[in-house]
Amino acid sequence: MAQPGVDPVSRPATLYHGGVIRPWADERTAEALLVRAGRIVATGPLAELDTPGAARVDLDGAHLYPGFTDAHVHVWKVGQLRTTLLDLRETTSLDDFAAQVAARHTALPEGAWLWGRGWKEARLGAAPTRDLLDRLAPGRPVLLTRTCAHIHAVSTSALDRAGIGPDTPPPPGGEIDYPRGHLTETAYGLLYGAMPEPTQAQFEEWILAGLTYLQSLGVTAATHPAVHPPLYAAYRALDAAGRLPIRVNLPLSAVPTAGPPRTPCWRSTTRRGCAATR
């Protein structure tokens, strides 16, 4: 977005050339592309777009595409997985899994939740169970989400904190397998409600880590669904400080078992977003 009072035409331009430039959705390419004030001004032959004072960028044969848009990504979870969560995506055996869980248990302060994601029974040879987690992290609440994010392996301590016992009825749309320590779909909400709510500073850290990673992949806009009020507040704070690296749309929803919050749409000077009940 151009700064108020500044003529975009007077701002420096950048001329890209020397690569495969694809500004359209089909197979057409352009020889050169001219950008000014964050916007594409023109595409065409290099000789026609050569502009006095423009910085020239030789792509040296590389490809140049329009920025990508991710239509559905839980940004804070991407950032959490890249920062504080135990990342189990590359574990290939139960022994490897056990070593990582035990090591994280040793590193955490007493009483803290051991939170991780990414296990897959096809790679491990079996799904982690409540008994296994109790042996690896005795007395600790453990929540380890499968790579699909719909099944969760939890320890006895985690179930106890959530008030879940062998006879607890599952919520509509969910399943509780107490002997194995598996919660499926909406049953996760019973456990989430027993966990400490992340602070705004934590949400901000995870949002920035997630957006920075998406930006590194060429994503320039994203829709983050299921945003609840604390997460929304973190986005608003980052936006007010001008720290959001890409555009983000925020359809508002509720955390499991929470009520239906309502937050107004917002439109900032640097990014655009809209929160709406679902």
PyMOL commands that set and color helices and strands:
alter all, ss='L'
color gray80, all
select helices_A, chain A and resi 8-10+46-49+75-81+94-107+121-124+130-136+156-161+188-192+200-216+229-240
alter helices_A, ss='H'
color red, helices_A
select strands_A, chain A and resi 13-21+30-36+39-44+55-58+63-64+68-70+86-87+114-119+142-146+151-154+174-177+182-185+219-223+247-249+266-267+272-273
alter strands_A, ss='S'
color yellow, strands_A
deselect
rebuild
show_as cartoon
